[in-house]
Amino acid sequence: MYGYKTFTEITDMGPFVTKLLLQVPEGMGPKELGADALKIYVERKSAKDGKIIFTKDLFNPQLPGEPSKGFQQAVNIYPGNSQGEPSADGGWIIAELKPEPLGKRTEGTMLSSEYVVSEYKVTLTCRDLHQKNATYIFDTDLGDICPQKKGWAVSRAVSGKIPLKYAYYTPEQISKKIPLVIWLHGAGEGGDDPKIPYTGNKAVNLSSEDIQNKLGGASFILVPQCPTVWMDDGHEQLGRSGKSIYSEPLKACIDEFINARKDFIDPDRILIGGCSNGGFMTVRMAIDYPGFFAAGFPACEAFYEENITQEVIDRLCTLPLWFIHDKDDEIVNPAETSLPLYHKLVQAGAENIHFTYYDRKNPVFDQYGPDFKFPPEQFKHAVWVNVYNDDCFTDIDGQPAADSDGPLTLWQWLGKIHG
């Protein structure tokens, strides 16, 4: 038996095993292998009880689902090193896999998610040094590699009524005070594993060179996690009250994070955004703490029209805001949430305000096929993918968003914000 490593890539659809690294066995012959030389079997198991995960329909979780186990096909095989990079004499065989459900590292519902244990058994059939048929089996897990996690860490707040766990990113070089970006997760990413909110989808891309440069070269990123959902008002978890039991705990978490880095964080550049349930909380926090945030960018937010009072408009009217929503959103109807809020703010005189309103097929999903739990090209709610890829550059009329310097994207706009 031989060892393997997994290589996890955080894609638009979440974290997937996209490479298997197989330690070259002693006595193995030439490494020029075809994809048919590998037989790759995987079982996805719960880290809590070790049982095989049953993949369920996202919109019909009451259905029994299917056991998450089976075979994957390598799309490319080449010699490499222990980090999954091509190398003629690196001592490893790299098997590339396409992102597919059997390779996903998380599993969950609309209310919570968990990391799963991916147990592989790889059978390699080839020639040995004596040109005889040989079979090698790789089933010892030697660990996972995820380069996108560089600079990220997790921790827990010690203050607040409900101390929150959180993930955060620290730039390598800080030469002056820099912005803090706060990202608030969606409903499926709450719980007690702070890795979920920043790797359960592509939030790690906020630390990419492209977005960091648009923010002036460097920024801190804070991704708090609530135990349930941000919309939890103490009575309903996903109701329409517009209240949250996490408003004070989240502010305490943010304050604690800033105070520990007060020499490095610019207090006039605290930027807050989030998706869906987190988009709701972006609006909620801006209402509860007027003047604290320099800008907000709620995506597919769920702050409902019946809660938009005159006080809400007064508190939000001077805050720079950029809304993102799809007109055909199946989960949160923009006609009941972001659209009325946007229009009322504009009527009240809000000036630095934008709204990217999608009414087209979302092109970032083209790489994913129909084997997923839901057809991605039909999942209009997922505009957070566009946020992570800085694909928000139009205004509500479909024309390019712009300021006095010309057209700009969401992250270029955020990079210009000064409270």
N, C-alpha and C positions, 0 to 999 in steps of 0.2 A: 504494500500500500504506500502511496506517495501523497505529498502535500500540494495544496493549491491555495492561491489567494484570490479574493474577489476584488474587483475594481468598480467602485460605485460612482456613477455620474449623476449629478442632480440636473435633470432635464426640465423642460416646460411642464411635463406631466408628473414630476416628482423624481425620487431617487431610484435608479435602476442599476442592476449589475450589467455593465456594458462590456466587461472583459473578465475572462478567467485566466489566471496566471498559473501555469503548471510547471512545477519544478522538474527539470530534465533528469530522468533517472540515469543512474550509472549504467553504462553498457548499452544505452540506446544508440541506434544508428543515426544516419543523417536526418536533419530536422525539416527537410522539405516535405510538408504534409498537405494533403488535401482535406477539405472540410469533412469528407466522408470518413476520415480516419478517427474522428471523435464521436463518441456517443455521450451526450450530456444530459444527465437526469438531475432534477432538483425537486426538493420538497420545501415548501415555505411553512415555517412553524412559529407558533407564538412563543415569545421569550418568557412568558409568564408560566405556562404549563407544559411547554414542549409539544403540544398537539398541533397537527396539521391545520393550517388556516383554511377556512371555507370562504372563498371569495363570493361576496354578495353583490347584488344589484344596488348601486348607490341610491336609486330612487325607490327601490322596493326591498328594504333590508329585512322585511318579515319573511321573505322567501328563503328556503334552506341554503341555497348557494351550492357551489361545486368545490370539492377538495382541491387545494392549490398545489398540485404536483404534476410532473410530467417531463417531457423532453424539450430541450431547446436546441436550436441549430446554430452552429458557428457560421458567421458570414465571412470570416477571414481568419487565417492562422499564419503566424510568423514568429521567428525567434525574437526574444526580447530579454529585458532585465527584470529585476525584482520590483520595479516601479511601473511595469507595464509598457515601457518604452521600447521601440524596435532596437535590437542589438544582435549582431551576428554571433557573438560569443558571450551573451549575458547569462546563460545558464537556465533560461526559462522559455516556455512555449506560451505565446499569447493567443488566446482564442477570443475574437471579437464577437459580441452578441448584439443584436438589435434590441432597443427598448421594447419589451413586451410584458404582459401581465405576470408571467412566471418569474420575471427578473426583478419585479418591483420590491423595494426594501421596506415599504410601509403598507399597512392595510387599515381600513377604518370605515366609518360611516359619516353621516352629516354632522355628528356630534363629537366624535373623537377618533383618534388614530393611534397606532402603535408601530414601532419598528418590529420587523419580523426577522427570524433567523432563517437564512437561506442555506440549506444543507445540500451540497452538490456531491454527486458521484460521477466522475468522468472516466470513461473507458477509452484508452488510446490503443489502437491497433496499428503496428508498423513493423519495420525490420529492425533487428538488433545489429550489433557490430559485425556479427557473423552472417548477416543477410538472411537470418531465419525469422519466420513470423514470431512476433512477440506481442503480448498484451500487458498493458500497464494500467493500473487503477489508481485514481487520485481521489481520496475521500477524507483527507485530514485537513481541516480548515486552519490555515496559517495566518488568518487575519484579513482585514479589509483596507483598501487604499481609497481615499477620497481627497484628491488635491484641492478641490474647491473649498474645503474647510479651513484652509490656511488662514491664520489670523483670527479665527473664531474660537470662542470659549463659552462655557455655560456657568451660571452661578445662581444664587438665590438672594433676594432682598431680605434684610433682617428687620425692616421697619414696615409699618402699615398694619391695618386690621387683618388683612389676609396677605402675608408675605408671598410675593410672586416669584416663581422661577423665571429665568430669562437667559437668552443667548445674546452675545454681543461680539462686535468686530472692532478690533483696534488696529489702526494703520501702522505700518512698519516705521514710518518716519513722520514726525510731527514737529514742524518748525514754527508754528504759530497757533493761535486758537482757531479751531475748526468747527464745522457744523456737527450737530447730532441729528441723525435720522432715526425716527422711531417708527417701526413697522408693526402693525397689529394684525394678528393672524385671523384666519377665517374660522368658521364654526367647527370644522373637522379636525382642528389642530390643538384644541385645548387638552388639559390633562396634567400629567406630572413628569413628562419627558421633554425638557426644553430644546432638545435637538429637533423635535417634530416641527415647530413653527418656522425654523429657518432652513430646514432641508426637506420638509414634507412637500414643498414645491420649490421654486427657483429663487427664493429670497436671498440665497447666497450671492446671487448676481449683483446685489446692491454693493458688494465689495469688489466688483470687477473694475479693472483699470478704466474702462470706458465711463462708467457712472461716477467713479471716484474723481476722475478728471473733470467731469461736468460739474461737480460740486466744489471745484477749486483745487483739486489735487488730492484731497484726503477728507474723510469724515468718519466719525464714530457711527456705529449702527447698533441700535438696541431693539431686540425682538422679545418683548415680554410674553409670558404664557399665563393664561388664567386657567383655573382648575376645571371650569365648565365652558361657558361661552360668555363673551363680553356683554351680550344682550340679557343676561340673567338678571332679573330684577328682584330676585328672592322669592318670587311666586311662579313665574314662568321662565323657562330658559330661552325660548325663541318667541316671545310675545311681541306686542306692539305698543307697550307702555312708554317706550323711549327712555326708560330708566336703566341703571346698571348698579349692581352692588360692588362693582370693581372700580368705580370712578376714583374714590379716595385711595384704595390700595395701589392702583396704577400710578397715580400722581406721586405717592410715597416712593414707589419703585424708581420712577424717573428722577425724582429729587435726589435720592440716595446715589444713583448712578452718576448724576452730574456733580454732586458734591465731592465724590471721590476723585473726580477729574476736573475740578474747577479751574485748574491752571491750563487746561488744554481744550475745553469746550467753550465755544462762543455762545454766551447766553442769549444773544440776539439772533441766533440761527438754529433754533430748535424746531425741526420740521417733523410733522406727524402725518402718517398715512396708514391705510389698511384696506383690507378687502372684505366685502360682504358684512359679516358680523364685526370684523375689524374696521370696516368703513363706517358702520354705525358708531363704533367707539371713537373713531376719529372725530366725528361730528359732536358726539357727547362730550368729549374732553375739551374741545374748542369752546363749547357752550359753558362748561363748568369752570374753566380756567381762562377767561378772556385776558388777552394781553401776554399770556405766557408763551404761546407758540407763535413762530414767525410765519408759518404757512401750513396748510393742510391739503392732503391729496387723497380723498376718499374714493375708493373704487367699488362699484356695485353696492353702494352703501344702503343700509336698511333702517334709516331713520324716517319714520312714516309721517305723512303729511299732517295727520291730526295732531301731531306734537309740535308743529311749526308755529309757535306763538310769536307775538310781537317782540317779546323778550329774546327769543331765540334769534330773530332777525337782527335785533339791535346788537347782540353780542357777536354775531358772525359777520356783520356787514363790512367791517374794516379789515378782516383777516383775508389775506390772499388765499384763494382756494382754486383747486383744479379737480373737477369731478371727472370720473371715467365710468361709462356704463354702456350696455348694449340694449338697443330698443327691444330685442326679442328675448331678453333675459328670462329664463324659465323659473328662477328661484326668487329673485327680488325684482318686482315690477318698477321700472324707473318712473312710470307715470304716478306712482304712489309715494315715491321717495326722493330721488335726486333731482328729477325735473322740477317739481313744485318748489323745492328749496332753492334751486338755482334761479328760477324765474322771480321768486319773491326777493331774493337778494339783489338781483339786477334792478328790479323795480324800486328797491330801497336805496339805490345809488352805489352798490358795490362796484368797484372799478377793476381791481386786479383779480379777475375771476375768469376761469376757462372751463369748458366742458367738452371732452372728447366723447362723442356719441356715435357708437358704431352701428351701422346699418348694413353691414356686409359680412361675407364669410371671413372668419378670422384666419389669415394666412399662416400664422405661426403653427397651426395644427396640421398642416399638410403632410408632415413627415410621419404622422401616426396613422396606423391602419384601423380597420373596423373590429379588431379583436379585443379592444378595451371594453371595460364595463359599461361605458357609455361612448357613443360616437363623438369624438372630440370636436369635429366640425359642427356638431349640433349643440355643443355645450356653451351657449352664449353667455352664461354667467361668468365664465373664467377670464374676465378682462384683466385680472392681476397678471396674467402672462404677458400682456402688452406693457404693463407697468415695468416689470422686470427687464423687458427687452427694449425699453424706451421707444415703444411703438405708439406713443400718444403724442400726436403732433397736429391734430386738427381741432377746430372749435365746433360749437354746436351746429353751426351752419354748414359744416363739412369743409370749410376753407382752412388753410393753414393757420394755426395759432401764431400770434406775433406780438411783439412789443415794438418800441420805437426803433430798435436796432434791426428788426426784421423777423422772419419766421424762427420759431424755436420749438423744441420738444419739452416734454414735462420736466426731465432732469436738467435741461439747460435752464429752464425757468426757475427751478428750485435752486440752482447754483447762483442765481442772481438775487435771491431773496436776502434781505437784511431787515431784521425787525426794528 
